[in-house]
Amino acid sequence: NYITFKNVKNYVDVECTHDLAISHFTSKDFGDAYMFLNWADREDENTVVATFKDCKKIKVYGGVGFDGTPKTLEVNEKGEVTFTLAYGEGVFIEPVK
């Protein structure tokens, strides 16, 4: 387990191919959200398998080619979702029920 947050609603765990920085945000109006940042050496892509609970999909804001509209990714039956981050790339993730 890379990091453990206290009192989070959706984040469970993460596995990745390189170093990853994760931040947790919370809002009374919008709930929990997370920032994932590829902290790998130059040129390295980072494949991330994040595990969430109590949500069926996530909205991903940011990343290469972001045009202001979040990308929606389905969470599998284990609560996992897989995505790749380029070197230095970061995304803001909002769990959706």
N, C-alpha and C positions, 0 to 999 in steps of 0.2 A: 504494500500500500504506500503510494507516494506521499500522500498528505491526508490528514484527517481534519475535518472541520467540525466544530461543535454546533449543535442546534441547526443543522441544515435540513431542508425538506426533501431535496431531490438527489443531490450528489451522493454517490456511494464509493466509487473507486475509479482509478484510471491505470491503464497500461499503455506504454508508448515505446517507440524505438530509440528515442533520444531524450535529452533533458527537456523538461516542460515546466513552465511557471503557471500556477493557477491562482486566481483570486476569486473570492466569494463576495457578492454584493447582495444586499437585502433591502427591500422597500415595502412599506406597509401597503402601498397601492398595487404593486406589481409582483411581490413575492421574491423568491431567490433567483439569482442569475450568476453566471460564472464567466471569467475571462481566462482563455487558454492561450498561452504564448509559447511558440517554438523557441527553445533556448539552446538549440543544437549548434554545433560548429558550422561555420560558413558552408554554404552549398548543400547542407543536409536537409532532406525532407524528414518530417516526423509523422509517422502513422500513429494515430491516437485511437484507443478503444476506451471510451468513457462509459461507465455504468451509472445509470440513474434509477430512481424508484418513483413510483406514483406519477409517472407521465408516459404518454404514448409516443411523443415526438419532441423534437427540440427545434427552436428557431435559431439560426446561425446568422449573426450580423458581422460584417467585415470580411476580411480575407481577400485574396487575389480576385480582381474583377468585381468586387462588391459595388452594386449600383444603387444602394439605398433600400432595396427590397430584401428582407431576410430569406435565406434558403431554409426550407423545412426538411428535416431528416427524420425518418421513422426510427423508433427504438424497437429492437427485437424483443422476443419473448423473455430473454434474460435481462432486459433493461439496458442492453448495450447498443452503442452507436459508434460507427467507425468513420473517421475523416482524416485527411492528410493536411498538414501545415507546411508551407514552404519555410525556408530559413528566415527567421525574424518575424514571421507572420503570426498575427494574433486574431482571435475571434471572440466575440461576446455571445454567450449561449443562454437562451431563455427556455427552460423546460415548459412544455405545454401538456395539459391533461388530455 
